[in-house]
């Protein structure tokens, strides 16, 4: 009996050791995998070079191939100066209102997203800034697993410390998904409104910004209640902040808006 108990004790200890080793190897693998993103990709190339195809685009292409869909990516790259200032303002209001002041992470938004996930008993995260969305679009996938979020955080941190805010916004507006196969604001503007992004009106800008959370489900044109309600909220905020000219003429002109966005710290 004594020998049996001793043998069982040894087996338990061995199992505990194996468990610790397995846990250590698992944690090491995660740290090494995440640590790799402190070096790669080379974010500094984005200062002057535009990405030819993002990881997110490649993910969509694989998805279309699996589903037997013959969809081609539509994207027209344009500089920041050729994007309507109304569109810039609308996207910031809709997606990341603290963009110019935060350093890549909106911790208040993240806290609210976590609290919402706990209430709903779901594991979705949320509260992503434009910098985080850019990191995901350029180098990662739509996956929401914890390791992907760690990688996203590392790349976001590097992007914010390497690129100017204006360049981050320019990149994001050129690679963001705006519909099935539609990437970037110029392709979206031409597809939905048959005009260049520089000519978008405040109403059109608000509707385009309103679909960004789920651009394959919602379209800026049409009679969707979700798009109508969300774009109305965005537009009203633009009016209250003096971005849009109203019929009373009390709001600043488009030229003043362009001047304001041009003077943002690079």
Secondary structure as UniProt FT lines:
FT   HELIX           2..35
FT   HELIX           36..38
FT   HELIX           43..47
FT   HELIX           55..67
FT   HELIX           80..82
FT   HELIX           85..95
FT   TURN            97..101
FT   HELIX           107..120
FT   HELIX           130..139
FT   HELIX           146..162
FT   HELIX           165..175
FT   TURN            180..181
FT   STRAND          182..183
FT   HELIX           185..193
FT   HELIX           197..199
FT   HELIX           202..210
FT   HELIX           212..214
FT   TURN            215..217
FT   HELIX           225..240
FT   TURN            241..242
FT   TURN            247..248
FT   HELIX           254..262
//
